[in-house]
Amino acid sequence: MYDIIALGELLIDFTPIGKSDRGNNVFEQNPGGAPANLLAYLSKLHTKTAFIGKVGNDSFGEFLKNTLKEKGIDTIGIKVDKDINTTLAFVHIDETGDRSFSFYRKPGADINLSIEELDYDLIKNTKIFHFGSLSFTDSPIRETTLKALEIAKDNGVFITYDPNLRTNLWNDLDEAKAMIIKGLEYASVVKVSEEELEFITNEKDIKTASTKLMREFSNIKMLCISLGSEGSIIKTDKYYEFVKAYKVQAIDTTGAGDTFFGGIIYKLIEINMRIEELSKEDIIDMLAFANAGAAIVTTRYGSISIMPSEEEISEFRGLF
């Protein structure tokens, strides 16, 4: 039995690391993809993980599979596409460490995972199934993701969801909104940014928007809202708690949101997902733990390869 299985994009992030002697931008090849980032962190925290996705039959795909194996993530669910190359993303970082992406995914191997390639037994054999909305942008991965969600739901698997809006990967924002909302129907725990929450609900006020969202989707038992350098919020049926972010010198925010959500999920695994038993103090500690992991990764370049250990997080929290 796995603690968590994630389905979604597995790709190469080319991250800028400075200039060459000739003044040209230098990019470092990093393994990436939000669901894979999250699993890498959870694996570092000694949870049993597996990934479902697709890479190309190329050096990038081989590198990604090997990287996940090295991180302790089971790659049994990864398929290799003979015809379509591994998805690539070039990361652009501004002076605050915030990033934007240019994707090479028209198509990319990750969107070509078909229902026929889905391992139903793998999905049935996990406590948590995790997914994100990038698996809804194109066919056949859209239909495959929906099938996986039905299998998980029918077998009583706990579902977590990161809408992770990337507007440049959608042909139409109305379609993006409709599919992101479709994903909300399945999840018990959802992580959104402030911007994503407004996009989904059309409400600017966070408390109003979060209340509206959880009222509309009664299946959502916990809503986690990341506010970047400001901090984060958790809303449940009983609580609405905010914890400030740790102040660090960020150089690259890639993977910070995934690390934050991974920290939340790790704490949920510890209590066997019994959200209704959480106290106010439990939620505040959960947010502080998640914020610490996210803060640490912003001080490092990359994502999958630089996840902190639980010991590093304890040490880091002790500094504040």
C-alpha positions in Angstrom: 0.0 0.0 0.0 1.3 3.4 -1.0 0.9 6.5 1.1 0.3 8.7 -2.0 0.3 8.3 -5.7 0.3 11.3 -8.0 -0.7 11.6 -11.7 0.4 14.4 -14.0 3.2 16.2 -15.7 6.8 15.2 -15.4 9.1 17.5 -17.3 12.4 19.3 -17.5 12.7 22.8 -16.0 15.5 24.8 -17.5 16.4 27.2 -14.7 18.5 30.3 -15.3 21.7 30.2 -13.1 23.5 33.3 -14.4 25.5 34.4 -17.4 28.3 32.8 -19.4 31.7 34.4 -19.9 30.2 35.8 -23.1 27.2 37.3 -21.4 24.7 34.7 -22.6 22.0 33.2 -20.3 23.0 29.9 -18.8 20.2 27.4 -18.0 20.5 24.3 -15.7 18.6 21.1 -16.5 16.3 20.3 -13.5 13.7 17.6 -13.1 10.3 19.2 -12.6 6.5 19.0 -12.8 4.2 20.0 -9.8 3.0 16.4 -8.9 6.5 15.1 -9.1 7.9 17.9 -7.0 5.3 17.1 -4.3 6.2 13.4 -4.4 9.9 14.2 -4.2 9.3 16.1 -1.0 7.1 13.5 0.6 9.6 10.7 -0.4 12.3 12.8 1.4 10.0 12.7 4.4 10.0 8.9 4.2 6.5 8.3 2.8 5.8 5.6 0.2 5.2 7.2 -3.1 4.5 6.4 -6.8 4.1 8.4 -10.0 1.8 8.0 -12.9 2.7 9.8 -16.1 4.5 9.8 -19.4 7.9 10.8 -20.8 9.5 10.7 -24.2 11.9 8.1 -25.5 14.8 10.5 -25.2 17.6 11.5 -22.9 15.3 13.8 -20.9 12.8 11.1 -20.3 15.5 8.7 -19.1 16.9 11.4 -16.8 13.5 12.0 -15.3 12.8 8.3 -14.6 16.2 7.8 -13.1 15.8 10.9 -10.9 12.5 9.8 -9.5 14.0 6.4 -8.7 16.9 8.0 -7.0 14.5 10.0 -4.9 12.7 6.8 -3.8 9.6 7.3 -6.0 8.2 4.2 -7.6 8.2 4.7 -11.4 6.0 1.6 -12.2 3.3 4.0 -13.5 5.5 5.9 -15.9 5.0 5.1 -19.6 7.4 6.0 -22.4 6.2 7.6 -25.7 8.0 6.4 -28.8 6.9 9.4 -30.9 6.5 12.5 -28.7 9.3 14.1 -26.8 9.5 14.8 -23.1 7.9 18.1 -22.1 10.2 21.1 -21.5 9.7 24.3 -19.6 12.0 27.3 -19.5 11.8 29.2 -16.2 12.1 33.0 -16.0 12.9 34.4 -12.6 12.4 38.1 -11.6 14.3 40.1 -9.1 12.1 38.8 -6.2 12.6 35.2 -7.1 9.1 34.8 -8.6 9.0 32.8 -11.8 7.1 32.4 -15.0 7.3 29.6 -17.5 7.6 29.1 -21.3 6.4 25.6 -22.1 7.4 23.3 -25.0 4.3 21.1 -24.9 2.6 21.2 -28.3 2.4 18.3 -27.8 4.6 16.9 -25.0 4.7 13.3 -23.9 3.0 14.0 -20.6 -0.3 14.9 -22.3 -0.3 11.7 -24.3 -1.0 9.2 -21.5 -4.1 7.2 -22.5 -6.7 5.4 -20.4 -5.4 2.1 -21.8 -2.0 2.8 -20.2 -3.6 3.4 -16.8 -2.8 0.9 -14.0 -6.1 0.6 -12.2 -4.7 -1.6 -9.4 -2.0 1.0 -8.7 -4.7 3.6 -8.0 -6.6 1.2 -5.8 -3.5 0.5 -3.7 -2.9 3.9 -2.2 -4.2 6.0 0.7 -4.1 9.2 -1.2 -4.4 10.1 -4.9 -3.1 13.5 -6.0 -3.6 15.4 -9.2 -3.4 18.9 -10.7 -5.2 20.8 -13.5 -2.4 20.6 -16.0 -3.7 17.1 -16.6 -6.9 18.7 -17.9 -5.5 20.9 -20.6 -5.4 18.4 -23.5 -6.6 15.0 -24.6 -6.0 12.1 -23.9 -4.5 13.0 -20.5 -7.8 14.8 -19.6 -9.9 11.7 -20.1 -7.2 9.5 -18.4 -7.2 11.8 -15.3 -11.0 11.7 -15.0 -10.9 7.9 -15.3 -8.3 7.8 -12.6 -10.4 10.0 -10.3 -13.4 7.8 -10.8 -11.4 4.7 -9.8 -10.0 6.5 -6.8 -13.4 7.8 -5.7 -15.1 4.4 -6.2 -12.4 2.7 -4.1 -12.6 5.2 -1.2 -9.2 6.7 -1.9 -8.6 10.1 -0.3 -8.1 12.7 -3.1 -5.9 15.9 -3.0 -5.9 18.5 -5.7 -3.7 21.5 -6.8 -5.5 23.5 -9.5 -2.1 25.1 -10.4 -3.4 27.5 -13.1 -1.0 28.1 -16.0 -2.9 30.4 -18.3 -0.5 29.9 -21.2 -1.2 26.2 -21.4 -4.9 26.7 -22.0 -6.4 27.7 -25.3 -9.4 29.2 -23.6 -9.7 30.5 -20.0 -13.5 29.6 -19.8 -12.5 26.0 -20.6 -9.7 26.3 -18.0 -12.2 27.4 -15.4 -14.7 24.7 -16.2 -12.1 22.0 -16.0 -10.6 23.3 -12.8 -14.0 23.4 -11.2 -14.6 19.8 -12.5 -11.6 18.7 -10.5 -13.0 20.3 -7.4 -15.9 17.8 -7.4 -13.5 14.9 -6.5 -11.2 16.4 -3.9 -11.2 16.3 -0.1 -8.2 18.7 0.3 -7.4 21.5 -2.2 -4.5 23.9 -2.4 -4.9 27.2 -4.2 -3.0 30.5 -4.5 -4.8 33.8 -3.9 -5.0 34.4 -7.6 -6.4 30.9 -8.3 -9.1 31.3 -5.6 -10.3 34.6 -7.2 -10.2 33.0 -10.7 -12.4 30.1 -9.5 -14.9 32.1 -7.3 -14.9 35.6 -8.9 -14.4 36.9 -5.3 -11.5 39.1 -4.3 -11.8 38.8 -0.5 -10.1 35.6 0.6 -12.4 34.7 3.4 -15.5 35.3 1.3 -14.1 33.3 -1.6 -13.0 30.4 0.6 -16.4 30.2 2.3 -18.1 30.3 -1.0 -16.0 27.6 -2.5 -16.4 25.2 0.4 -20.2 25.9 0.6 -20.5 25.0 -3.1 -18.3 21.8 -2.8 -19.2 20.1 0.4 -16.8 17.3 -0.4 -13.8 19.7 0.3 -12.9 19.3 3.9 -9.8 21.5 3.9 -8.8 24.4 1.7 -5.2 25.5 1.8 -4.4 29.0 0.5 -0.8 29.9 -0.2 -0.1 33.7 -0.1 3.5 33.5 -1.2 5.9 35.6 0.9 2.9 36.7 3.1 2.1 33.3 4.5 -0.7 30.8 4.2 -4.3 30.0 5.4 -6.1 26.8 6.1 -9.9 26.7 6.1 -11.9 23.8 7.4 -15.6 23.5 8.5 -14.5 24.7 12.0 -11.4 26.8 11.5 -9.9 29.6 9.5 -6.3 30.1 10.4 -3.4 32.2 9.0 0.3 31.8 9.7 2.9 34.3 8.5 5.7 33.1 6.1 9.2 32.8 7.2 11.3 35.6 5.9 14.2 34.4 3.7 16.2 35.7 0.7 14.4 33.9 -2.1 16.3 33.2 -5.3 13.9 30.8 -7.0 10.3 30.1 -6.0 10.0 27.0 -8.3 8.4 24.2 -6.4 7.6 26.3 -3.3 3.8 25.8 -3.6 4.3 22.0 -4.2 6.6 21.8 -1.1 4.0 23.8 0.9 1.2 21.4 -0.1 3.5 18.4 0.4 4.0 19.5 4.0 0.3 19.7 4.5 -0.3 16.2 3.1 2.6 14.8 5.2 0.9 16.1 8.4 -2.4 14.6 7.1 -0.8 11.2 6.6 0.4 11.3 10.2 -3.2 11.6 11.4 -4.6 9.2 8.8 -6.5 12.1 7.1 -8.8 12.6 10.1 -9.3 16.3 9.4 -12.3 16.6 11.7 -10.1 15.8 14.7 -7.6 18.6 14.1 -7.5 21.4 16.7 -6.7 25.0 16.1 -3.1 24.4 17.4 -2.7 21.4 15.1 -3.7 23.5 12.1 -1.3 26.3 13.1 1.5 23.8 13.5 0.6 22.3 10.1 0.8 25.7 8.4 4.1 26.5 10.1 5.6 23.2 9.0 4.4 23.7 5.5 5.6 27.3 5.3 9.1 26.2 6.6 9.5 23.7 3.8 8.4 26.2 1.2 10.7 28.9 2.6 13.8 26.6 2.4 13.3 25.6 -1.2 13.0 29.3 -2.3 16.7 29.7 -1.2 17.8 27.0 -3.6 17.7 26.6 -7.4 15.5 23.8 -8.8 12.8 21.7 -7.2 12.9 17.9 -7.1 16.6 17.6 -6.3 16.7 20.2 -3.5 13.8 19.1 -1.2 14.6 19.6 2.6 14.5 16.7 5.1 12.4 16.8 8.3 15.6 17.4 10.3 16.4 20.5 8.1 12.9 21.8 8.7 13.1 21.3 12.5 16.5 23.1 12.5 15.1 25.9 10.3 12.1 26.4 12.5 14.3 26.6 15.5 16.0 29.7 14.1 12.8 31.8 14.3 
